[in-house]
Amino acid sequence: MSVDSPLHTKVLIVGSGPAGYTAAIYASRAGLEPIVIAGFAFGGQLMITTEVENYPGYPEGISGPAMMEDLQKQAERFGTKVVLSDATSVDLGQRPFVVETDEKTYTADALVVATGASARWLGIPSEDRLKNLGVSACATCDGALFRDKPLAVVGGGDTAMEEALFLTRFATKVTVVHRRDRLRASRIMQERALAHQKLEFAWDSTVEEVLGEDFVTGVRLRNLKTDETQDLDVEGLFIAIGHQPNTSLFEGQIELDDNAYVKVEPGTTRTSVEGVFACGDVADPVYRQAVTAAGTGCMAAIDSERWLAEQGIE
């Protein structure tokens, strides 16, 4: 087949985290021969997660990359084709749907959006260097690894307070670093956080540097009002300044909520466009866990299979 001729499939899955691969496993077992546009950063956020201990079936835990490799192999075993290219454009205005990569054009009768969401980071070199070495963006994923250690959380919204309160189960102390002098979180979350004995607050402050060579040993804070710096001894830093759903490809073509997550019909993975289904973190601003992503990936495959059958495409 020439490079220029489109490759057609019944189900095209864009994204390759737990949601995308689970959708592929179910769709391929249903004989739909799906293609997964996995992207160059295949595997999603779990590719930067050192240890996954809360996914059912791995009693000893597993590294994020190893888990994604298992899911990919399982999908391929049933006939899924995995393409390690990024989708560069999507056209949902014509049938079949069209998805472009730098190398090829794909058309599909049904499309599964599983592009995930990316954690927002501080953007400083020391943070990047120490990711998975004490710097994390998921307390639920990594909190238990920091038992009996002092920790810090960056952020002032509901997510940051949820992360900080969750971490008090393990930490000796949690310091919340916030750039303002009051929290942005909802009143009830503020009350819980401010009343908690293990929580302390570094107001009007930002993280200037994450300290440590092989693992986090502290953070250097700068007070935005006085410009003074202070070193805080912590052994873990959790960034909780929000997530950004990876939906730029779909803007203007599919209904998104106010925070740019894909809107789905409650209890399903159906989107505002017939034949387009969304699963995983791209449609989930609440849970953002591998196991919930996988569950909705299963739903998306079943929803797309049933929709195709209704269209007479078996």
N, C-alpha and C positions, 0 to 999 in steps of 0.2 A: 504493500500500500504506500502510495506517495505521501510525502510530508504534508502536502496541501489538502489532501482529501480528509474530510471529517471522519472521526471514528464514532459510531453510534452505539449506545447501550440503553437498556431499559431503565436502569437505575445508576445515576452518577452521584457519587458521594464526594463532597468537597470538605476536606479536613480529615485528620487521621489520629485523633486522640482516642480515648476509650469509647466515646460516642460514635465516631466515624467507623472505627474498626468493628464495634459490636453491630452496628447497622450492616456492615459488609458481611459479617458472619451469618446473620439471619437472612439477608437478601441472597447471598450465594447459596445457602442451603435450600432456599426456595427456588433455586434454578434460574435466578434473574441475572446471573453473570455480571455483577456490578463492577464498576471501575471506581477506584478511590484516587482522587487527586490529593495526594498526601502532603505535597509541599516540600520545600527544601528543609524546613524546620518540622519534619514529620514527627508524630508522636505527641505533639502539643506540650502543655506545661509539665507533664510528667517526665519529659526528657531532661528537665533541670531539677528533678526531685531525687535525692540520693536514696532514700529509704521509704518504701510504702508498707506500712504495717496495719493499715485499716481496711484493706481490700479483702473480701472473703476468699478463702481458698489458698492463702499464702501464710500458713501459721508461723513461719520463721521470718516473714517479711520478704520484700523483694525490691530491688532498685527500680526506679521509674523506667529507665531505658530498657532493662531486661523484661519488664512487664509489657512494654509496648512492642518489643520484639516478639514476645509470645503471642500477643493479640494479632500482630501482622501475620505471623506464620499460620495461625489458626484460620484467619480470613482467607489467606492464599491457598490453604489446603482444600477449601471448598470451591475454589475457582475464581476468587477475587483477583482482579488485576490492579496492582498498586503502582501509581505513577509518581515518581519523586520529582515533581515540578510544581511550581506555584501557579494557581489560577490567576490570570492577569485581568480577565474581564468576564462578565456574565451577562447574558441577554435572556431575561425571563419574559420578554414581550413577544416572542415567537415560539411556535411549536414545530418540532421539538425544541427544548431549551438548548442554548448554546453556551459552552464554557471554553474560553481560550486559555492556553498556556503559551509560553514563549516558543514551544516546539510544535504544538499541535492544536487542532480544533476538535472538541468533543461535542456531540449532541446526545440528548437524553430525553426519554419520555417522562421520567420522574427525577426530581433532584432532591438530594438530602444535604442540607446545610449543617455542617458540623465543624465550623471554623474556630470555635472556642472563644476564649477571652484571654487577654493578657493582663497580668498584674502591672499596675503602675509602680515604677521604681523611682528612687530619688535621683538617679542619674549621676552618681559620683563614682570615680574609679575604684575606690576602696570597697564600695558596696558590691560592685560587679566582681571584683577579685575574690570576695569572701562569700559569694552566693553558695549555699549548701555547705558552707564551712562556719555556720553560725548565723548567716543572714537568710531569712526566709520570708515568703509572702503568704504563708498559710499556717496559722496556729493549729487548726484541726489536724493538718497533715503531720506537722513536725513537733508540736508542743511536748509530747511525751518523751521526746529525746532530750529534753532540757530539765529533767527532774532535779530538784534541789539546787537550781542555779539562779542567779539574778538575771533578769531579762529586761528588754526595753521594747516598747511598741511605738511606732511613729504614726500619728493620725489623731483626728479629733471627732470623727463621725461615729455613727452607730457600729459600723464594721470594726473600727479600731477598738471601741469599748467592748464589743463582743469578743474580739481576739484577746484583749487584755484580761478580761474576766475569766475567759477560758484558761489562759496561761497561769492564773493564780492557783489552779489545781496542782500545778507541778513546780512552779518557781518559788524561790524564797522571797522574792520581791519583784514587782513589775513596775517599771517607770514609764509613764506615758509621756512622749515628747510631742508637744503641739505648738505650732507656730503662732497661735493666738493666745489670749489670756482667758478664754472661756471655750468650752467644748461646743461643737456643732451638733452633737448627738441629740437624739430625742430626750425629752425630760426624764422619762423613766430610766433610760440607759445612763444618763448623767447621774441621777440619784444613786443608782447601784454602784457605779464606778467611784464616785466621790466618797461613798460610805465604806468602801471596801478597805480593810486594814492592810492588805498586801499591795495596794495600788498607791503609787506616788506620782506626782506630776511635775514635769519640767515645762513651765509655761513660757510663751514667747520665744521658743527655741527651735532651732533646726539642727539636724545632724550634719556637721561639717566633714567629719571623717569617721570611718569605721576602723577601729584599732585592732591590731593583731597581725601576725605573720601567717601561721598555718590555720588559725581558728580565731574567732572573735574573742577579744579580751576586754573590749570596752568601746565606747563611742565618744567622740569629741563634739560637744554641743556648743553652738554659738547663740547667745541671747540677742534677739533682734532689736531690743530696746537699748541695751547697754553696750552691745558689741563685744562683751566679754566671753571668753571661752571657758569651758569646764569639761574635764574628763570624767566620764561615768563608767565605773567598773561593771560590765555586764558580760555574760557569756553567750548571749543570743540577742539578735535584733530582728524584730518582725515589722515588716513594712505593710501598713494597712491604710493606704491612701487611695484605695479604689481599684477597680478593674475596668478595662476597656474592651468591650466585645469586638471581635474582629468581623465587622459588618460593612466595611467601607465598599466592598464589591457590590453590595446589595442595596445601597442607599438609593432611594427614589424608585426602586423596583419592587420592594416588598415592605410591608408595614413594620416599622420599628417603634419601640416605646421611647419615652423621653430621654432615656439613657443609652439609646442605640442598640438595645437588645432586640432580637427578633420576637415579635409577638406571635404566640401560638394560641389556638383555640383550647381553652381549659380542658384538661384530661386527654389531650391528643398532641400530636406534633404538627398538625396542619397549620399552615401559614395563610396569609391573605391571598396568596396565589395558588390556584388549583394545581395540584401535582408537585408542589414544593413543600418539603417538610423540614423542620429544624429540630435539632437535638443537642444535648450537652450544654456547655457553659455559654454558648452563643445565645441561648434562649433562657438561661437560668441565672438571674442575679442574686439568688438566695442561697442555694446549697453549694454549688461549685465543687462537687466531690467526684472522684473517678467512678464510684459505684452508682451515683445518681446519673452521671453522664452515660454510663453503659446502659442503664435501665431505659433512658429515653432513646438511646440508639436502637435498642430492640424495638421500642414503640414505633420509631420512624420507619424501620424496615417493614414492620407489619402493616403500618398505615399505608406505605407506598405500594406494597404488594396488593393490598385490598383495593386501593385506588386504581391501580393498573388493571386489575381484573374487571372492575366496573367499566373501564374504558374499552374492554375487549382485548387488552394487551396481556397475553399470558407468557 
